[in-house]
Amino acid sequence: MDHLVLTVIAEDQPGLVERLADCIARHGGNWLDSRMSRMAGQFAGILQVAVPTSAQAELFDALRELESQGIRVLLAPSGSAPGRSWRMVRLQLVGNDRLGIVRDITRLLASHGVNLESLETEIAPAPMTNESLFHADARLAVPTGLSLEQLQQHLETLADDLMVELKLQAAE
């Protein structure tokens, strides 16, 4: 079995995931892992499937045919796990919304060799003032050679510049 990563985007509609799942199953594929969401009227997802090598070309063709139904699918072979040692850390951030928050935080993380495993963000009104607050919840793979205290210190310096509050803790 080959492992593939699929990314999917389409205008949100009932039955979309079922059509995708049916296409994968008809070609002997096994749905392994996925993250999917509806946002601004669009459906977007990423998933990992296992498919017999002999059925891979037919699955590719069938997934391309879904485009006639408005479902775009990109395929890539599953990557190998990095050879580094990591520890999982959760980063939570809240602050007034402004341009560049994600860019600045991810730039700092990348400069320290931290891998972003997942990221969820949203803009929500502040309870009392109704101002737009930016919320981020990230799962990070931190190299074991980087102390959490050092990472926390660098993040706090940036947080002061961005005027955001952040919390860094070991992931469960």
Buried (B, 14 or more C-beta within 10 A) or exposed (E): BBBBBBEBBBEEEEEBBEBBBEBBEEBBBEBBEBEEEEEEEEBBBBBBBBBBEEBBEBBBEBBEEBEEEEBEBEBEEEEEEEEEEBEEBBBEBBBBBEEEBBEBBBEBBEEBEBBBBEBEEEEEEEEEEEEEBBBBBBBBBBBEEBEEEEBBEBBEEBBEEBEBEBEBEEBE
